[in-house]
Amino acid sequence: MDDEGINPSADDLTQPPKLMLVTPSHQYPLGTVMSLARRRMLLEYVRQNQCWIIEDDYDSEFRYGSRPLASLQGLDTSGQVIYVGSFGKTLFPGLRIGYIVVPEALAESFATASAELYREGQLLQQAMLAEFIAEGHFTSHICKMRTLYGQRRQTLLDAATQRYGDALPAMGGDAGLHLVMKLSEGSEDRLVASVALERNIVVRSLSGYYAEPARAPSGLLIGTHACRMKRSHRRSARWPMRSVRRRARCARVAAGRRKDSMRVRTSVRRSRLR
């Protein structure tokens, strides 16, 4: 890994793999965003060597300060990228609905496999989600949550700068729902994370994600989406279910009016019969 994302060595590329899993929008845990040049290089490599890429578009919806880069699947012209994602973070994990975009040649096989694996299905949840997306509520929700999470992220950065100055710099790109704060050289991030937990502060040590922790940089993973903000900021980005509830209330009112109208017509008919 480098500042442009995945950076395989020449030795890594001598024997082409059959399948590669990449997260170009937000590498975990460092948060690096794969550059456009590196994406094109990777696509050219799989085209020449007949490999497959599974692109997990992790946290692509939450990018702050700059426009998202084109996905590998969007740049792919040889049909060798399988694009996967879920609504676990954009909506809520309990929904348990994901999606997959495959090359046209694989669509029928994947549809058959999905039907065989998930026979019970989630038709009701999928239908409700499809309507939620089609009516524009999902796009509105993403815009609002991106604003909210961006404000929370900046609140944490401002607090860290105000308290520690340049001693606790942030690493990685401007995307996702967590920050990597770099500790000074020689600091034991696991010890710092343990002490923080004793004070009911949950952070993760960066070295715990490395195969060789001794060679890893010292740092902390800190979630930003639950950072407290001023009340005025919280009001600016709320769950779009308000509009859904408002529409539901209108529908109930309309249904009540129809019932009242039916009662009136029924009473008129009875009076005429008399």
Helices and strands as residue ranges (DSSP letters): H 10-14, E 19-22, H 36-49, E 52-56, H 72-75, E 81-86, G 93-95, E 98-101, G 104-106, H 107-117, H 123-134, H 137-164, G 165-167, E 170-171, E 178-182, H 189-198, E 204-205, G 206-209, G 213-215, E 219-223, H 231-235, H 241-273
